[in-house]
Every structure is written in C-alpha cells, then in structure tokens.
Amino acid sequence: MAEIPHVQNPVIDYGKANDWLVRRVQWIGRTGAPDTLFMKGGVSLWIEFKDEGKEPTIQQEREHARMRRAGLLVFVIDNVEAGTRLLDRHDPT
C-alpha cells in the first residue's frame, strides 16, 4: 500500500479532529482498494490519496467504479485543501 503522507496524513488528522472515524483500508487478495475510509453520522467516504496531478491506476479505477455502482462514495484526492473541503461538505453534523 503506497503512502502519500504529505496529503493523506493532514487530511486524516483533520478528519479525526472533526470527529470522523478513520480507518486505513486494504483488500485481502485484491488490488485497487481506496486508501482510507472516513465515517461519521451514517456517512461513509472512501478516499484514494494521490500525489498532486497523479491519476489512479487501472486496477484502482475499476475497483472505484465497482464501488460507485454499489452506491458508495469514492473520491480521489491529491491535495490537503480538497480533502478537508470534501470532509466539510459531507459532514452530517
């Protein structure tokens, strides 16, 4: 599981400080899982963190598409500001 700490860690810290339950994600026996799951008040956000301007891999795109077809909220975030705005926009409180 590749890490993008300069984007991921500040967004995770922001989420935790704003009462989101945060869990890192990894599928067993599959590839393409989003990096992190944020949960709060019945809202679940699946976030794939990337370096700025980078795109998800083909496997990630396929898995994200499957998840979206199942009705899940899956996002690709490549900068801290976009990540914190996303959490604020979906905050159920």
C-alpha positions in Angstrom: 0.0 0.0 0.0 1.7 3.2 -1.2 1.6 6.1 1.1 1.1 9.8 0.3 1.8 11.2 3.8 2.0 14.8 2.8 -1.6 14.7 1.6 -3.0 11.7 3.5 -1.8 12.4 7.0 -3.0 16.0 7.3 -6.5 15.0 5.9 -6.6 12.1 8.3 -5.6 14.4 11.2 -8.3 16.9 10.2 -10.9 14.2 10.0 -10.1 12.9 13.4 -10.1 16.4 14.9 -13.6 16.8 13.4 -14.9 13.5 14.9 -14.6 11.4 11.8 -13.8 7.7 12.5 -10.9 6.9 10.2 -9.6 3.6 9.1 -6.9 2.6 6.6 -8.1 0.1 4.0 -6.5 -2.9 2.2 -8.4 -5.7 0.5 -7.2 -9.2 1.1 -6.5 -11.0 -2.2 -7.5 -8.0 -4.4 -6.0 -4.8 -5.6 -7.4 -1.3 -6.0 -8.9 -0.6 -2.6 -9.2 3.1 -1.7 -6.6 4.1 0.9 -8.9 5.3 3.7 -12.4 5.1 4.9 -13.9 8.1 6.8 -17.2 7.5 8.7 -19.4 9.9 10.6 -23.1 10.0 11.4 -24.0 7.3 8.9 -21.9 8.8 6.1 -19.0 6.8 4.7 -16.4 8.3 2.4 -13.8 6.2 0.7 -10.8 8.2 -0.3 -7.9 7.3 -2.6 -4.9 9.7 -1.9 -2.6 10.6 -4.7 0.3 12.9 -5.3 -0.9 16.2 -6.9 -1.9 15.6 -10.5 -1.5 11.8 -10.4 -4.3 9.5 -11.5 -5.4 6.2 -10.0 -4.1 3.0 -11.6 -6.3 1.0 -13.9 -7.0 -1.5 -11.1 -8.0 1.3 -8.8 -10.2 2.9 -11.4 -12.0 -0.4 -11.9 -12.5 -1.0 -8.2 -13.7 2.5 -7.6 -16.2 2.1 -10.5 -17.5 -1.1 -8.9 -17.9 0.6 -5.6 -19.7 3.6 -7.1 -22.1 1.3 -8.9 -22.8 -0.2 -5.5 -23.8 3.3 -4.3 -20.6 4.1 -2.3 -19.0 7.5 -2.2 -15.5 7.1 -3.6 -13.1 10.1 -4.2 -9.6 10.6 -5.4 -7.8 13.4 -3.5 -4.5 14.9 -4.5 -4.1 17.8 -2.1 -4.9 18.7 1.5 -7.3 21.5 0.8 -9.5 19.3 -1.5 -9.5 16.6 1.2 -10.6 18.9 4.0 -13.3 20.5 1.8 -14.6 17.1 1.0 -15.0 16.2 4.6 -16.6 19.5 5.4 -19.1 19.2 2.5 -20.2 15.7 3.6 -20.1 16.3 7.4 -23.6 15.2 8.6 -23.4 17.4 11.8 
